[in-house]
Amino acid sequence: MERTLRQGILIGALAAMVALPLQAQVLEQAQVLQTGAPSARLQVIFNPETREVSRRMVRLFGPHPEMTLDFHWQPATGNWPGVTPEGLADGAGVVSWRLPGAASYDPKNWHHRYEGALRAGRFDGAGVLRYRDGSRYEGVWAAGLLQGAGTFRDAEGNVYEGAFVAGRAEGQGILRSREGWIYEGGFVAGLRDGAGRMTEPGGLRYDVVMQRGTEVSSTRPLAFVDETLAGVLPAQSGGGAAGRTRLSAVIDQRITQEQSIQYEQYVDSGTMLIYPQDPELQKIWNGKNDDARLFMFQEFTDTDWDDTGAFVQLDLATEDGSRVRLSSLDLAVEASVPHLLPALHVDTHMGCVGFRPSFDFRNFGWGSVENATARVRFLNPDTYDYEAPEGDRAATRWFDLPVGTFDQGVDVDLRGLLAGAGVDVAALEKARFSCSSASEIEQCGQDAVRSLLRMGALQGFVAASYGTITTELQGELSYTWTDAAGLSRAAVQPFGTPISLAVIEVRGGLAECGAGGAWSAEAPQYTDVELHPAGEQYRVNIPVRGNPNISRLLAGVKLHSARSAMHVMRAEAQFSDGSIRKSPLMKLFFLRPRIPTFVSQTAPESCYLGPEVLGSC
């Protein structure tokens, strides 16, 4: 098994996240974005810094004015109000288009969505335009068109990476086909043009010369080893029924976009890589996560994860439209490697009493944390600045904190550390503060902070916010873990959490909000395929109904695994004449975290704070 996979790291191609709709759509967009009048809509704009709202007339140029969709513009933090004096959307932000009347807060309602920079109502600067069908444009925009380096993915899974001129592929680029072949070379007006190089799924590489999308010369050998056909095949002839067919596999974006965890594919050296679409989930897989990225794991249940899969469409078709007799269609799994890298989330301890100097680590990964140690320091929560690097903030010195070995979770108590740092822990245990009303809670909090004495190293690193007096803990956890090959690996994970020092008790309590949940796609026409988290050399038959004499067959499979694992497989079609057509190699990086059953043992023996005291908004 590849060394990088033993390390639990996605193949390097994942670093180049890419995106491509069909060429006709590129031409259409090039015309739409530069002509016509901007759409206008009166909307409420929210400023997350000041929590201010205002009603503004917003105008912008959309890519599909003929669809008469509603749009919603949300300026990015720091870009207030995000419109020019004429009302044109301007600066960084997010704009989404949806059917009229559909709720803007529901992520399943948007038709297409742009995140990035605008100027005078047009896409201008770095940004990405996504569609519900999975197609995506990404790069640098100029007056509504991609200009310079960019990427473009269509709904079928074909990907272009390279230069753009006025919204079309122009110059040097790479085209990665959903069928596994890769073209590297020149493009003119969106078409392959000039000298280039082809790489076929079996690994065969040769030079070509293209003219406006048509091959005019090639160094492709007359005979070659076709790995997807399992034998030597004379070019353009022979091979039985398999020699006249092609078999590809691609993520069905129209289905996967309907669920919370979405997958996409990328062709690299003839191999189809399938992985979670969300860059944050990719970082979690690679172990480059911090605690903040794991929030969605807390929101999901085992049932949510069990209903989530990778929706792959197998496309079998003859090259000339003739019919062949299909005997069977299988998914042949060559190997499955469990992903055992821990995924750690910090659970903050608050409520019950005001002074809760503890937290716990919860492990959503499938491997244990071994020999863990942490170093931590404390910061003033009020000094947080989203634009400033964390290292520039004033903080206490670093303190060493032993953690040890654990599987699903472990409690971490800070009482001894705080006492050693000069904090009067006994006084905080007894401290209680009250406030006459929620409208005065800010002043009550400031008064309470000033009354805290003998805070030792924490002096100046304590603040009150919405009824809670906290200090911000920042730390790094160093540990080892054992991979599927039995090798010990080292890891370091940054983490942070507020530490509750006291609570302002308000008569009547504070407001409470709810949390969202996960959603999964419904696709009864897809065959459920349960992949083994660990194992080698097994096959799964894909039922094929109807006439076996086919010119084209589309078969959908919903791939799922009970644990996070990397699965290496191919689709294989066997025909009545005994010939076999194989798809390009697929590597599925399937994310299915463990929901830990760990229960903290640090709850105080008795409580004086009811659940209504701490608001969740």
C-alpha positions as CSV (number, residue, x, y, z in Angstrom):
1,M,0.0,0.0,0.0
2,E,1.3,3.5,-0.8
3,R,3.3,5.1,1.9
4,T,1.2,8.3,1.8
5,L,-1.9,6.3,2.3
6,R,-0.4,4.5,5.3
7,Q,0.1,8.0,6.7
8,G,-3.5,8.8,6.2
9,I,-2.8,11.6,3.8
10,L,-4.8,12.4,0.7
11,I,-2.8,12.2,-2.5
12,G,-1.0,15.5,-3.3
13,A,-3.5,16.3,-6.1
14,L,-6.0,17.3,-3.4
15,A,-4.0,20.4,-2.7
16,A,-5.1,21.7,-6.1
17,M,-8.9,21.9,-5.5
18,V,-10.5,22.6,-8.9
19,A,-13.6,23.4,-10.6
20,L,-15.5,23.3,-14.9
21,P,-19.8,23.9,-16.7
22,L,-19.9,22.9,-20.4
23,Q,-18.2,25.1,-23.1
24,A,-21.5,26.3,-24.4
25,Q,-22.3,27.6,-20.9
26,V,-19.0,29.5,-20.8
27,L,-19.9,31.2,-24.1
28,E,-23.3,32.0,-22.7
29,Q,-21.9,33.5,-19.5
30,A,-19.4,35.6,-21.4
31,Q,-22.3,37.3,-23.1
32,V,-24.7,37.5,-20.1
33,L,-22.3,39.1,-17.6
34,Q,-21.3,41.9,-19.9
35,T,-24.7,42.9,-21.2
36,G,-28.0,43.9,-19.9
37,A,-29.2,45.8,-16.8
38,P,-28.4,44.7,-13.3
39,S,-31.0,43.0,-11.2
40,A,-32.2,44.9,-8.1
41,R,-33.7,43.8,-4.8
42,L,-34.5,45.5,-1.5
43,Q,-33.0,43.5,1.3
44,V,-31.9,43.6,4.9
45,I,-28.1,43.6,5.3
46,F,-26.5,42.4,8.6
47,N,-23.2,43.8,10.0
48,P,-21.7,41.0,12.2
49,E,-19.3,43.4,13.8
50,T,-21.8,45.9,15.2
51,R,-24.8,43.6,14.9
52,E,-26.5,46.4,12.9
53,V,-29.1,45.7,10.3
54,S,-30.3,48.1,7.6
55,R,-32.5,48.0,4.5
56,R,-30.7,48.6,1.3
57,M,-31.5,48.5,-2.4
58,V,-28.9,46.1,-3.8
59,R,-28.1,45.8,-7.5
60,L,-25.8,43.3,-9.3
61,F,-25.2,41.5,-12.6
62,G,-26.2,37.8,-12.3
63,P,-25.0,35.0,-14.6
64,H,-28.6,34.0,-15.5
65,P,-31.0,36.9,-15.6
66,E,-33.4,34.9,-17.9
67,M,-34.2,32.6,-14.9
68,T,-35.8,35.5,-12.8
69,L,-34.3,34.1,-9.6
70,D,-34.2,36.0,-6.3
71,F,-30.7,36.8,-5.0
72,H,-29.3,37.6,-1.5
73,W,-26.2,39.6,-1.0
74,Q,-24.2,39.2,2.3
75,P,-21.1,41.4,2.6
76,A,-18.1,39.8,4.3
77,T,-17.1,40.8,7.8
78,G,-15.3,44.2,7.5
79,N,-17.0,45.1,4.2
80,W,-19.9,47.2,5.5
81,P,-22.3,48.1,3.9
82,G,-21.0,46.3,0.8
83,V,-22.7,48.5,-1.7
84,T,-21.7,51.5,-3.7
85,P,-23.7,54.8,-3.4
86,E,-25.6,53.6,-6.5
87,G,-26.5,50.4,-4.7
88,L,-24.2,48.1,-6.7
89,A,-22.8,45.1,-4.7
90,D,-19.1,45.8,-4.0
91,G,-16.2,44.2,-2.2
92,A,-15.9,40.8,-0.6
93,G,-19.0,38.8,0.2
94,V,-21.4,36.0,-0.8
95,V,-24.3,36.2,-3.2
96,S,-26.7,33.3,-3.7
97,W,-29.6,32.9,-6.2
98,R,-32.7,30.9,-5.4
99,L,-36.3,30.3,-6.6
100,P,-38.6,33.2,-5.7
101,G,-40.1,32.7,-2.3
102,A,-37.6,30.1,-1.1
103,A,-36.0,30.8,2.3
104,S,-32.5,32.3,1.9
105,Y,-31.2,30.6,5.1
106,D,-31.9,27.1,3.8
107,P,-28.7,25.8,2.0
108,K,-30.8,23.4,-0.1
109,N,-32.7,26.3,-1.8
110,W,-29.9,28.0,-3.7
111,H,-29.4,27.4,-7.4
112,H,-26.0,29.0,-7.8
113,R,-23.7,30.8,-5.4
114,Y,-20.7,33.1,-5.7
115,E,-18.2,33.7,-2.9
116,G,-15.5,36.3,-3.5
117,A,-14.9,39.8,-4.6
118,L,-17.2,42.1,-6.6
119,R,-16.7,45.5,-8.1
120,A,-19.7,47.6,-9.1
121,G,-22.0,44.6,-9.2
122,R,-19.8,42.3,-11.2
123,F,-17.5,39.4,-10.2
124,D,-14.1,41.0,-10.0
125,G,-11.1,39.6,-8.1
126,A,-10.6,36.2,-6.6
127,G,-13.8,34.2,-6.3
128,V,-15.7,30.9,-6.9
129,L,-19.1,30.4,-8.6
130,R,-20.8,27.1,-7.6
131,Y,-24.0,25.5,-9.1
132,R,-26.4,23.0,-7.5
133,D,-25.5,20.4,-10.2
134,G,-21.9,20.4,-9.0
135,S,-20.3,22.6,-11.7
136,R,-17.9,25.2,-10.5
137,Y,-15.8,28.1,-11.7
138,E,-12.9,29.3,-9.6
139,G,-10.1,31.8,-10.1
140,V,-9.6,35.5,-10.7
141,W,-12.4,37.4,-12.3
142,A,-12.4,40.6,-14.3
143,A,-15.6,42.4,-15.1
144,G,-17.6,39.2,-14.6
145,L,-15.3,36.9,-16.6
146,L,-12.5,34.5,-15.6
147,Q,-9.2,36.0,-16.6
148,G,-5.8,34.4,-16.0
149,A,-5.3,31.2,-14.0
150,G,-8.4,29.4,-13.0
151,T,-10.3,26.1,-12.8
152,F,-13.6,24.9,-14.2
153,R,-15.5,21.7,-13.4
154,D,-18.7,20.6,-15.2
155,A,-21.6,18.6,-13.7
156,E,-20.3,15.4,-15.4
157,G,-16.9,15.6,-13.6
158,N,-14.7,16.9,-16.3
159,V,-12.1,19.4,-15.1
160,Y,-10.1,22.1,-16.8
161,E,-7.1,23.8,-15.0
162,G,-5.2,26.5,-16.7
163,A,-5.4,29.9,-18.3
164,F,-8.5,31.8,-19.2
165,V,-9.1,34.8,-21.5
166,A,-12.5,36.5,-21.3
167,G,-14.1,33.5,-19.6
168,R,-12.8,30.8,-22.0
169,A,-9.9,28.4,-21.8
170,E,-7.0,30.0,-23.7
171,G,-3.3,29.2,-23.5
172,Q,-1.7,26.3,-21.6
173,G,-4.0,24.1,-19.5
174,I,-4.9,20.5,-18.3
175,L,-8.2,18.8,-19.2
176,R,-9.0,15.8,-16.9
177,S,-11.8,13.7,-18.4
178,R,-14.3,11.8,-16.2
179,E,-13.3,8.7,-18.2
180,G,-9.8,8.9,-16.8
181,W,-7.7,10.4,-19.6
182,I,-5.7,13.6,-19.2
183,Y,-4.7,16.1,-21.9
184,E,-1.9,18.6,-21.1
185,G,-1.3,21.3,-23.7
186,G,-2.6,24.3,-25.6
187,F,-6.2,25.7,-25.8
188,V,-7.7,28.3,-28.1
189,A,-11.3,29.6,-27.5
190,G,-12.1,26.8,-25.2
191,L,-10.9,24.0,-27.5
192,R,-7.7,21.9,-27.4
193,D,-5.3,23.4,-29.9
194,G,-1.6,23.0,-30.6
195,A,1.0,20.6,-29.2
196,G,0.0,18.5,-26.2
197,R,0.3,15.2,-24.3
198,M,-2.2,12.5,-23.5
199,T,-2.2,10.1,-20.6
200,E,-4.7,7.2,-20.8
201,P,-6.2,5.4,-17.7
202,G,-3.8,2.5,-18.1
203,G,-0.8,4.8,-17.9
204,L,0.0,5.1,-21.6
205,R,1.5,8.5,-22.5
206,Y,2.0,10.0,-25.9
207,D,2.3,13.3,-27.8
208,V,-0.6,14.8,-29.9
209,V,-1.2,17.8,-32.0
210,M,-4.7,19.2,-31.8
211,Q,-6.4,21.7,-34.1
212,R,-9.6,23.3,-32.7
213,G,-10.5,20.2,-30.8
214,T,-9.6,17.7,-33.4
215,E,-6.5,15.4,-33.3
216,V,-4.4,15.9,-36.4
217,S,-1.3,13.7,-35.4
218,S,-0.3,11.4,-32.6
219,T,2.6,9.2,-31.4
220,R,0.3,6.7,-29.9
221,P,1.7,3.1,-30.5
222,L,-0.2,0.7,-32.6
223,A,-0.3,-1.9,-29.8
224,F,-0.4,-1.1,-26.1
225,V,-1.2,-2.6,-22.8
226,D,-4.7,-1.5,-21.9
227,E,-5.0,-1.9,-18.1
228,T,-8.7,-1.2,-18.1
229,L,-9.2,-4.1,-20.6
230,A,-6.8,-6.5,-18.8
231,G,-4.7,-7.4,-21.9
232,V,-2.9,-6.3,-25.0
233,L,-5.3,-4.7,-27.4
234,P,-4.4,-3.6,-31.0
235,A,-5.3,0.0,-31.4
236,Q,-8.7,0.7,-32.8
237,S,-9.6,-3.0,-33.2
238,G,-10.2,-6.3,-31.5
239,G,-11.0,-7.0,-27.9
240,G,-14.4,-8.5,-28.3
241,A,-17.4,-6.6,-26.9
242,A,-15.2,-4.9,-24.3
243,G,-13.0,-3.4,-27.1
244,R,-16.1,-1.5,-28.3
245,T,-17.1,-0.1,-25.0
246,R,-16.0,2.5,-22.4
247,L,-16.7,2.4,-18.7
248,S,-16.4,5.4,-16.4
249,A,-17.4,6.3,-12.9
250,V,-18.3,9.7,-11.7
251,I,-19.8,11.3,-8.6
252,D,-23.4,12.3,-9.3
253,Q,-23.4,15.9,-8.1
254,R,-27.1,16.3,-8.6
255,I,-27.7,13.8,-5.8
256,T,-24.7,14.5,-3.6
257,Q,-25.6,18.3,-3.4
258,E,-28.8,17.3,-1.6
259,Q,-26.9,16.0,1.5
260,S,-24.7,17.7,4.1
261,I,-21.5,15.8,3.4
262,Q,-20.7,16.0,-0.3
263,Y,-18.1,14.2,-2.4
264,E,-16.3,15.1,-5.6
265,Q,-13.8,13.5,-7.9
266,Y,-10.5,14.4,-9.4
267,V,-8.5,12.5,-12.0
268,D,-4.8,12.2,-11.3
269,S,-2.4,9.9,-13.4
270,G,-5.3,7.8,-14.6
271,T,-6.7,7.3,-11.1
272,M,-10.1,8.7,-10.0
273,L,-9.8,10.2,-6.5
274,I,-13.1,10.6,-4.7
275,Y,-13.0,12.6,-1.5
276,P,-15.1,15.0,0.7
277,Q,-15.8,18.3,-1.2
278,D,-15.5,20.5,1.9
279,P,-11.9,21.8,2.3
280,E,-12.3,21.7,6.1
281,L,-13.2,18.0,6.0
282,Q,-10.1,17.4,3.8
283,K,-8.0,19.0,6.5
284,I,-9.6,16.9,9.2
285,W,-8.8,13.8,7.2
286,N,-5.2,14.9,6.7
287,G,-4.8,15.7,10.4
288,K,-4.3,19.4,9.7
289,N,-7.4,20.4,11.6
290,D,-8.0,22.5,14.6
291,D,-10.8,22.0,17.0
292,A,-13.1,24.6,15.3
293,R,-13.4,22.4,12.2
294,L,-15.1,19.6,14.1
295,F,-18.2,21.5,15.0
296,M,-20.3,19.6,12.5
297,F,-19.3,16.3,14.0
298,Q,-21.1,17.3,17.2
299,E,-24.2,18.2,15.3
300,F,-24.4,14.8,13.5
301,T,-25.7,11.6,15.0
302,D,-24.8,8.0,14.1
303,T,-28.0,7.9,12.1
304,D,-27.0,11.0,10.1
305,W,-23.7,9.4,9.2
306,D,-25.2,6.0,8.3
307,D,-27.5,7.8,5.8
308,T,-24.6,9.7,4.2
309,G,-22.8,8.1,1.2
310,A,-20.8,8.8,-1.9
311,F,-23.2,8.6,-4.9
312,V,-21.3,7.2,-7.9
313,Q,-22.8,6.7,-11.3
314,L,-21.3,4.0,-13.5
315,D,-21.6,4.8,-17.2
316,L,-21.1,1.9,-19.7
317,A,-21.6,2.6,-23.4
318,T,-20.4,1.4,-26.8
319,E,-18.2,3.7,-28.8
320,D,-20.3,3.4,-32.0
321,G,-23.8,3.0,-30.6
322,S,-24.0,-0.7,-31.4
323,R,-25.4,-3.2,-28.9
324,V,-23.4,-5.7,-26.8
325,R,-24.7,-8.4,-24.4
326,L,-23.8,-7.7,-20.8
327,S,-23.4,-10.7,-18.4
328,S,-22.6,-8.9,-15.1
329,L,-21.6,-5.6,-13.6
330,D,-19.4,-5.7,-10.5
331,L,-17.6,-3.4,-8.1
332,A,-14.2,-5.1,-7.6
333,V,-12.5,-3.9,-4.4
334,E,-8.8,-4.4,-4.3
335,A,-8.1,-3.1,-0.8
336,S,-9.6,-1.1,2.0
337,V,-7.3,0.7,4.5
338,P,-8.9,2.0,7.8
339,H,-8.2,5.6,8.6
340,L,-7.1,5.6,12.3
341,L,-5.9,9.2,12.7
342,P,-7.6,10.7,15.8
343,A,-10.0,13.7,15.3
344,L,-10.2,15.7,18.5
345,H,-12.8,18.2,19.6
346,V,-12.7,20.2,22.8
347,D,-15.9,20.2,24.8
348,T,-16.2,23.3,27.0
349,H,-17.5,22.8,30.5
350,M,-20.0,25.5,31.5
351,G,-23.2,25.7,33.6
352,C,-24.3,24.2,36.9
353,V,-21.8,26.5,38.8
354,G,-20.0,29.6,37.8
355,F,-16.4,28.4,38.3
356,R,-15.8,25.4,35.9
357,P,-12.0,25.3,35.3
358,S,-12.1,22.1,33.1
359,F,-12.8,20.8,29.7
360,D,-12.5,17.5,27.9
361,F,-11.1,16.1,24.6
362,R,-13.5,14.0,22.6
363,N,-12.1,11.8,19.9
364,F,-14.2,11.4,16.7
365,G,-11.4,9.4,15.0
366,W,-11.0,5.6,15.1
367,G,-7.6,5.4,16.6
368,S,-6.5,6.1,20.2
369,V,-4.5,9.1,21.4
370,E,-1.2,7.9,23.0
371,N,1.2,9.7,25.4
372,A,-0.5,13.1,25.0
373,T,0.9,16.3,26.5
374,A,-0.3,19.8,26.1
375,R,1.1,23.3,26.5
376,V,-1.4,26.1,27.2
377,R,-1.6,29.8,27.8
378,F,-4.4,32.3,28.6
379,L,-5.6,35.3,26.6
380,N,-8.2,38.0,27.1
381,P,-11.3,37.1,25.0
382,D,-11.9,40.8,24.3
383,T,-8.6,41.1,22.3
384,Y,-9.7,38.8,19.5
385,D,-9.3,40.3,16.1
386,Y,-10.3,38.3,13.1
387,E,-7.8,40.2,10.9
388,A,-4.8,39.8,13.3
389,P,-2.6,36.7,13.6
390,E,-3.2,34.8,16.8
391,G,0.5,35.0,17.6
392,D,0.3,38.8,17.9
393,R,-2.2,38.7,20.8
394,A,-1.0,39.4,24.4
395,A,-1.0,36.3,26.5
396,T,0.4,34.6,29.6
397,R,3.4,32.4,29.5
398,W,3.0,28.8,28.4
399,F,2.2,26.2,31.0
400,D,2.8,22.4,30.6
401,L,-0.3,20.2,31.1
402,P,-0.1,16.4,31.2
403,V,-3.0,14.6,29.4
404,G,-2.0,10.9,28.9
405,T,-3.4,8.1,26.8
406,F,-7.1,7.9,25.9
407,D,-9.5,6.5,23.4
408,Q,-12.9,8.2,23.1
409,G,-12.3,11.1,25.5
410,V,-10.6,12.4,28.6
411,D,-11.2,15.1,31.2
412,V,-8.7,17.9,31.8
413,D,-8.9,19.8,35.1
414,L,-7.1,23.1,35.4
415,R,-7.4,23.8,39.2
416,G,-3.9,22.8,40.0
417,L,-2.4,24.7,37.1
418,L,-4.4,27.8,38.0
419,A,-3.4,27.6,41.6
420,G,0.2,27.3,40.6
421,A,-0.2,30.4,38.4
422,G,-1.2,32.4,41.5
423,V,-5.0,32.4,41.0
424,D,-7.1,32.3,44.2
425,V,-9.0,29.2,43.2
426,A,-10.7,28.9,46.6
427,A,-12.2,32.5,46.2
428,L,-13.5,31.7,42.7
429,E,-15.2,28.5,44.0
430,K,-17.3,30.7,46.3
431,A,-17.8,33.8,44.1
432,R,-21.3,34.6,42.9
433,F,-22.6,37.7,41.0
434,S,-26.1,38.8,40.3
435,C,-27.7,41.5,38.0
436,S,-31.1,43.0,38.2
437,S,-31.9,42.7,34.5
438,A,-30.6,41.5,31.2
439,S,-30.4,45.0,29.9
440,E,-27.7,45.9,32.5
441,I,-25.7,42.7,32.1
442,E,-22.8,44.3,30.3
443,Q,-22.2,46.8,33.1
444,C,-22.7,44.0,35.7
445,G,-20.1,42.0,34.0
446,Q,-17.5,44.8,33.9
447,D,-18.1,45.4,37.7
448,A,-17.6,41.7,38.4
449,V,-14.3,41.6,36.5
450,R,-13.0,44.6,38.5
451,S,-14.0,42.9,41.8
452,L,-11.9,39.7,41.0
453,L,-8.7,39.8,43.1
454,R,-5.6,37.7,43.3
455,M,-5.9,36.5,39.8
456,G,-2.1,35.9,39.5
457,A,-1.0,35.2,35.9
458,L,-4.6,35.7,34.7
459,Q,-4.7,39.4,35.7
460,G,-5.7,41.3,32.6
461,F,-6.6,38.2,30.7
462,V,-10.2,38.0,31.9
463,A,-13.4,39.5,30.4
464,A,-17.2,39.4,30.7
465,S,-19.4,38.6,27.7
466,Y,-23.2,38.2,27.8
467,G,-23.3,37.0,31.4
468,T,-20.2,34.8,31.6
469,I,-16.8,35.8,33.0
470,T,-14.1,33.8,31.1
471,T,-10.5,33.6,30.2
472,E,-9.6,32.2,26.8
473,L,-7.3,29.1,26.8
474,Q,-5.1,28.4,23.8
475,G,-3.0,25.3,23.5
476,E,-1.3,22.7,21.5
477,L,-1.7,18.9,22.1
478,S,1.2,16.7,21.1
479,Y,0.6,12.9,20.9
480,T,1.3,9.8,19.0
481,W,-1.1,7.4,17.3
482,T,-0.8,4.0,15.5
483,D,-1.8,3.7,11.8
484,A,-3.3,0.7,10.0
485,A,0.1,-0.7,9.2
486,G,1.1,-0.7,12.9
487,L,3.5,2.3,12.5
488,S,3.6,5.0,15.3
489,R,2.9,8.5,14.0
490,A,3.4,11.9,15.7
491,A,0.7,14.6,15.6
492,V,0.2,18.1,17.0
493,Q,-3.2,19.7,17.2
494,P,-3.9,23.3,18.2
495,F,-7.0,23.8,20.3
496,G,-8.8,26.5,22.3
497,T,-11.7,26.9,24.6
498,P,-13.2,29.5,27.0
499,I,-12.8,28.7,30.7
500,S,-15.7,29.8,32.9
501,L,-14.6,31.7,36.0
502,A,-17.9,33.1,37.1
503,V,-21.5,33.7,35.9
504,I,-23.7,36.8,36.2
505,E,-27.0,35.5,37.5
506,V,-30.0,37.4,35.9
507,R,-33.5,37.1,37.1
508,G,-35.6,35.4,34.4
509,G,-32.6,34.0,32.5
510,L,-31.3,34.8,29.1
511,A,-32.3,33.9,25.5
512,E,-31.7,30.5,24.0
513,C,-31.3,29.5,20.4
514,G,-31.5,26.1,18.6
515,A,-29.0,24.3,16.5
516,G,-29.2,22.9,13.0
517,G,-28.9,19.3,12.0
518,A,-27.7,17.2,9.1
519,W,-29.6,16.1,6.1
520,S,-29.0,13.2,3.7
521,A,-30.1,12.6,0.1
522,E,-32.9,10.3,-0.9
523,A,-32.0,8.2,-3.9
524,P,-34.0,4.9,-4.1
525,Q,-32.8,4.2,-7.6
526,Y,-29.2,3.8,-6.3
527,T,-27.9,0.5,-5.1
528,D,-26.6,0.6,-1.5
529,V,-23.1,-0.8,-1.3
530,E,-21.5,-1.3,2.1
531,L,-17.7,-1.3,1.8
532,H,-15.6,-3.2,4.4
533,P,-13.5,-0.8,6.5
534,A,-10.6,-3.2,6.2
535,G,-9.9,-6.1,3.8
536,E,-8.8,-7.0,0.4
537,Q,-10.0,-8.7,-2.8
538,Y,-13.8,-8.8,-2.6
539,R,-16.5,-8.1,-5.2
540,V,-20.0,-6.6,-5.0
541,N,-22.5,-7.4,-7.8
542,I,-24.5,-4.4,-9.1
543,P,-27.9,-5.6,-10.1
544,V,-28.8,-4.8,-13.8
545,R,-32.5,-5.0,-14.7
546,G,-34.0,-5.2,-18.1
547,N,-32.6,-6.1,-21.5
548,P,-28.9,-7.2,-21.2
549,N,-28.4,-6.2,-24.9
550,I,-27.3,-2.6,-24.3
551,S,-25.7,0.3,-26.1
552,R,-25.6,2.3,-22.9
553,L,-26.2,1.6,-19.2
554,L,-26.2,4.0,-16.3
555,A,-26.0,2.3,-12.9
556,G,-26.0,4.3,-9.6
557,V,-24.3,3.0,-6.4
558,K,-24.4,4.7,-3.0
559,L,-21.0,3.8,-1.4
560,H,-20.8,3.7,2.4
561,S,-18.4,2.4,5.0
562,A,-19.0,1.9,8.8
563,R,-15.7,3.6,9.5
564,S,-13.4,6.1,7.9
565,A,-11.3,4.3,5.3
566,M,-9.6,4.5,1.9
567,H,-11.0,2.0,-0.6
568,V,-9.2,1.0,-3.9
569,M,-11.6,-0.4,-6.5
570,R,-12.8,-0.6,-10.1
571,A,-16.0,-1.2,-11.8
572,E,-15.9,-4.3,-14.1
573,A,-18.4,-5.2,-16.9
574,Q,-18.2,-8.8,-18.2
575,F,-19.8,-9.6,-21.6
576,S,-21.3,-12.8,-23.0
577,D,-18.2,-13.4,-25.1
578,G,-16.0,-13.5,-22.0
579,S,-14.3,-10.1,-22.5
580,I,-14.1,-7.7,-19.6
581,R,-14.1,-3.9,-19.6
582,K,-12.7,-2.2,-16.4
583,S,-13.1,1.3,-15.3
584,P,-10.1,3.5,-14.3
585,L,-8.9,2.8,-10.8
586,M,-10.9,4.6,-8.1
587,K,-9.7,5.6,-4.7
588,L,-12.5,6.6,-2.3
589,F,-11.5,8.5,0.8
590,F,-14.7,7.9,2.8
591,L,-15.3,9.9,5.9
592,R,-17.4,8.3,8.6
593,P,-16.3,9.5,12.1
594,R,-16.9,7.7,15.3
595,I,-19.5,9.4,17.6
596,P,-17.8,9.1,21.0
597,T,-19.8,7.8,24.0
598,F,-17.4,9.5,26.4
599,V,-19.2,11.2,29.4
600,S,-17.3,13.8,31.4
601,Q,-16.9,13.0,35.1
602,T,-16.2,16.6,36.2
603,A,-19.7,17.8,37.0
604,P,-20.0,19.4,40.4
605,E,-21.8,17.6,43.2
606,S,-24.5,20.3,43.4
607,C,-25.7,23.1,41.1
608,Y,-27.0,26.5,41.8
609,L,-27.4,27.6,38.2
610,G,-30.5,26.5,36.3
611,P,-30.3,25.8,32.5
612,E,-32.0,29.2,31.8
613,V,-29.1,31.2,33.2
614,L,-26.7,30.7,30.3
615,G,-28.1,31.9,27.0
616,S,-27.0,30.1,23.9
617,C,-27.3,32.9,21.4
